[in-house]
Amino acid sequence: MIVVKKLSETHIDDDQFQKEVTFLFRLKHTNIVKLVGYCSESQWEGAESDGKYVMAEVRNRLLCYEYKNYRSLDKHISRATAGLGWHRRYEIIIGICRALHYLHMECQIAHMDLKTQNILLDENLQPKIAYFGMFHLFDWPLSKHIKENGEATVGYMAPEYFANELVSTTADIFSLGVIIIELMTGHRDYPSTEESHEQFVEKFLFIISLHTHEKKRYSDANTTKQ
């Protein structure tokens, strides 16, 4: 059993695609889903354009990942975080951080579409980052500009990515922060234009305290029933 991700049409050429796929095969980390195969096929198809019949090249590119009945992190997140205890949520965050450290520091790769749907949990609820389609390789410094936004998800991506088309490993850290907030509170939240970062931090800590109290009350109620 495998998971197949079909890549959308992209400006990347065949040589770069082969290079990046080769690099994906080299990724070996307990918190990263393993790539097991790929398919790259190009063919010419006829189509009518402005009253003329033209030939266009159609590319199909597939990435094949291991599949072990994983569930994505977003399926475990709710207002009560689907019963995940504080220790378990901490371990999930640590696992994601370890995977990002490996990608950024050892491989010099930016994921650029990090979100709860792209973090899979195995049978032991250990996180695995998945679906690099396509990632960005870096030389130093770890940032570069791109011509188009690609597949990044609004709500998880850093503002400078959409504003300045800047790809960087720090954009993944912004996404990580959003995921941590979502995992801790059960929903995503962001500073509004009217509040300072300090006010946002205070609001976030207040939400966490309410959530902690609610979890404790729920646990006490279950204990009483038993």
N, C-alpha and C positions, 0 to 999 in steps of 0.2 A: 504494500500500500504506500502510495506517495501522494504528495500535494503538488499540483501543477499550477504555476502562476503564469498567465499569459501577459506578456509585456505589451503595452500600447505602442503605437507607431512612435518612433523617436528619431531624433536627428543623429544619433550615435552611429558611426560607421561600423562595418563588419570587423575590422581589425581591432577597434576599441572594445567592441562587444566580446570578442574572443579573449582579449586581454583581461577584461573585468571578470568574465566567467572563470578563467583560469585562476584568478586571484580568489574568487569565491570558494573554489575547491580546496584552497589552502587554509581556509578558516577552520580552526579546530579549538572549540571552547565549549565547556559544559553548558553554558548559558546562551548558546547560539545554535539555531536549527541548522542541521547539516545539509548542504547541497549534494544531491546524488546523481544529477544528470541535467542535460539541457538539450534543446533542439533549436536550430537556426536554419530557416528555409526562406529562400527568395524565389519569386516567380513573376513573370510578366503577364499582365491581364489587359485586355482591351476595354476601353470605356469611351463614351461620347462626352466631349467637352466643347462647349460653345459651337455646337454644330459640326464639330470635327471628331473623327475617330482617332484616338491616340492610344499608345501603349504606356502603361504605368507599372512600375515595379512594386510588388506587394511583399512585405516582409512579415514572417511569422517567427516569433521568438518565445520559447517556453523555458521556464526554470523549474526543475523538479526537486522537491525537498522531501526529507524523511517525514513519515507520518506515523505517529504512535498514539492515536486517539487523544491528541492535545485539544484543549479548549482555550480560547483566547481570553486574555485578562478581562476584557470588557464584559464577558459573560458572568464574571464573579463579582462585578461591582454593582452595588445598589446603595440605597440610603443606609442600609445596615451592613454594607460590603459583604453581603451573602454569607454572613457568619464567620468571616475571616478574623481571627484574633490579631491583637497588636503584634505579637511575636511573628506570626505568619506573614503579615503585611511587611514587617521590617525585613524579613528574610527575602521576600520578593523584591523589595527595593534594592537590597544589597546585591542580589543576583543580577539585576538589570545594570547596576553600577559597574559590576565586575566585567560584564560583557562590553559595556561602552568603553571602559578603560582599555580593554584588549583591542577593540576596534580602533580607538583614537591613538593610543600611544604605541602599540606594537605593530598595528597594520596600517595606520594613517588612513583610515576610512571614515567617512561620515555617512550615516544611514540616511538622514534627511527625510524620513517619513516615520519617525518613531511615534507610536500611539498604542493605546491599549489593545486595539484589534491586531496589532503586529507583535504582540508579546504573548506567547503561548505558554501554558502551564501543563507540565507533565502529570503523571499519576500521583507524584509526591508534592505537587504544587510548586515545583521548581520552575522559575521563569526561563524562557528561551526566546531571544530576539529573532524575528523571522522577516522574510520578504524584503530583500534588498533589490528594489527593481527600478532603476539601477542605482547603486551606491556611487560615491564620488571618491576617487583616489586623489591623494594630495602629495605635493612636494612641500617643502617649507617656504613660507608660512602656511599654516593650516587654514587657508581661506582662499576663495576664488569667486569670480563672477561668472554667471551663466546667462545664456540668452533667453531661456524660458524656464518657467517655474516647475515643470515636470509634474510629479504626482504628490507633492506635499499636501498634507491635510490641514485645512483652516481650523484654527482652534488649538493645534498642537505646535504649529510652526512659529519660529521667532519672527517678530515684526520686521527685522532688517532683511529677512529672506524675501518677503513680498515687496518691501519698499525699495530695496536696492539690488535685488537679485544676487545677494551675497550668500554663498554656500560656505559653511564653516562647521567645525566640530562643536563650537559653542551653541549652534542652533539645536543640536541634539540635546545639549544640557538644558536649554529652555524647555524642550519637549519633555525631558525627564522631570522637570519641576512641575509641569502640568499633570503628568501621570501620577506623581506623588500626591498632589492635591486631590486628584480624583480618587486615588486609592484610599486616602485617609478620610475623606469626607463623603464619598459616594457620588460626587458630581464635580464637574469642572467649574472653576470660577477664576476671574481675572480682575486686576485692578481697573477701576473705571477711570475715565479721564479727570474726574473731579477729586479723586482721592490720591494721597501720596502712597509711596511704597510702605512707609511705616504704618499708615492706617490699614493698608491691605494685610500686612503681617498680623497686626492686632486682631483684625476681623477673622483671619484664618485660624489663629490660635483660639479665639472664642468659639468658633465652629467646632474645633477639635475637642475643646473642653465639654461642650454640649454633647457631642457624639460619644465621648468617653462615659459621661454620666448616663446616657441612654443605654449604652451597652451594659454597664454595671447593673442598672435597674432591671434590664431584661434577664441578665444572668441570675440576679437575686430572686426574681420571680420564678424562674425555672427551678432553682434550688428549693424554694418554698413548696412548689408543687410536688417535687420528688420526696 
